[in-house]
C-alpha cells in the first residue's frame, strides 16, 4: 500500500512501496519522481511561488506558467493552485526529512 505524505483539496503526494518513487498528483496532472526529481520540482515551484505571491493581482487568474523539460510544454496555474501545490511539496519534504532523521544509522 502506498505511503501518503500530504494531501489537500488540490492533490496529494504518496510513495510507491515497490519503486519508492514519489507520486505527486495535483489538479489533473500526475507525476512519478525520484527523490532528486521531487526536490528539483519543489525548487521550481517554490521559486515561481516566491516570484508571484505578492505581485499577482487576481489569485484566480490562470496566468502562472511553469516550464517543463518537454519542449513547448508548460504547466499553468492560478496563484491559489500554485500555493496549494507548494503546500503539498513543502509538507511532503518536511515529512521526508523527519523520516530520514528517524532512520537507524548503519
C-alpha positions, 0 to 999 in steps of 0.5 A: 500500500502506498505511503501518503505524505500530504494531501489537500483539496488540490492533490496529494503526494504518496510513495510507491512501496515497490519503486519508492518513487514519489507520486505527486498528483495535483489538479489533473496532472500526475507525476512519478519522481525520484527523490532528486526529481521531487526536490528539483520540482519543489525548487521550481515551484517554490521559486515561481511561488516566491516570484508571484505571491505578492505581485499577482493581482487576481489569485484566480487568474490562470496566468502562472506558467511553469516550464517543463523539460518537454519542449513547448510544454508548460504547466499553468496555474492560478496563484491559489493552485500554485500555493496549494501545490507548494503546500503539498511539496513543502509538507511532503519534504518536511515529512521526508526529512523527519523520516530520514532523521528517524532512520537507524544509522548503519 
